[in-house]
Amino acid sequence: MSASRITDSHCHLDFPDFEGRVGEIVGRAAEAGVHRMVTICTRLRAEPTVRAIAEAHAPVFYAAGTHPMSAAEEPMATIDALTEIAQHPKMVGIGESGLDYHYTAETKAVQQESLRIHIEAARTTGLPLIIHARDADEDMARILSEEHAAGAYTCVMHCFSSGPALAAAALDLGFYLSMSGIAAFPKSGDLREIFAAAPADRILVETDAPYLAPPPHRGKRNEPAYVAHTARVGAEVMGMDYPDFAAQTESNFERLFPKAAA
């Protein structure tokens, strides 16, 4: 058992990779010092399943929204629906929402509409917005800034792997950057530089499990326990001792996700 406790701020425990195994996954996380995790619902019709996982496991909280890559094939989310889901005591964030022009650029108009609905729901509920951004840096920075000017909200750039301009825009708005296994990949030097330049009080760590396992598990199925490997890289990047970095990311997480802290 690691003495330093950390939180996996973003995973997907409802995915088929973990079917029937969530109990052992949560147990292995605890052994690695990962005492809390947020599992993310990416299609609102799956929310009852994701909610049930959070209800069944004390360390698990959840967030819900429509993933941008699914925005065109799912019913459009509504502020009322998201606000109603947010009443659940273990529902702690809105999303993941955002923009993905890598695979689904042809649906960008629908994605942008969905994103603005999720932002309004974050504003209404006071819960943090969880953003997925890929190959859409300019539109992402513009919409986040426009919406923030219209009314403040809190936000984390999940699995941040975009460029320095979007990082700067997000940090200028008071948002957080979340470090995934990508930041631990050998060829991610430019990304590590972005994190190194960011304020230490604005960094979270995550797995995005079952994807993006950090070394030494790269290429295998990721799981919340492995966020400890990413956090060790994060400590090096930030020039901090691991216990200090772990404590800092815990403080950051609880500031952004106060419902999970309570």
Stockholm file with secondary structure:
# STOCKHOLM 1.0

chainA/1-262         MSASRITDSHCHLDFPDFEGRVGEIVGRAAEAGVHRMVTICTRLRAEPTVRAIAEAHAPVFYAAGTHPMSAAEEPMATIDALTEIAQHPKMVGIGESGLDYHYTAETKAVQQESLRIHIEAARTTGLPLIIHARDADEDMARILSEEHAAGAYTCVMHCFSSGPALAAAALDLGFYLSMSGIAAFPKSGDLREIFAAAPADRILVETDAPYLAPPPHRGKRNEPAYVAHTARVGAEVMGMDYPDFAAQTESNFERLFPKAAA
#=GR chainA/1-262 SS CCSSCEEEEEECTTSGGGTTCHHHHHHHHHHTTEEEEEEEESSGGGHHHHHHHHHHCTTEEEEECCCGGGTTTSCCCCHHHHHHHTTSTTEEEEEEEEEETTTCGGGHHHHHHHHHHHHHHHHHHCCCEEEEEESCHHHHHHHHHHHHHHSCCCEEETTCCSCHHHHHHHHHTTCEEEECGGGGSTTCHHHHHHHHHSCGGGEEECCCBTSCCCTTSTTSCCCGGGHHHHHHHHHHHHTCCHHHHHHHHHHHHHHHCHHHHC
#=GC SS_cons         CCSSCEEEEEECTTSGGGTTCHHHHHHHHHHTTEEEEEEEESSGGGHHHHHHHHHHCTTEEEEECCCGGGTTTSCCCCHHHHHHHTTSTTEEEEEEEEEETTTCGGGHHHHHHHHHHHHHHHHHHCCCEEEEEESCHHHHHHHHHHHHHHSCCCEEETTCCSCHHHHHHHHHTTCEEEECGGGGSTTCHHHHHHHHHSCGGGEEECCCBTSCCCTTSTTSCCCGGGHHHHHHHHHHHHTCCHHHHHHHHHHHHHHHCHHHHC
//
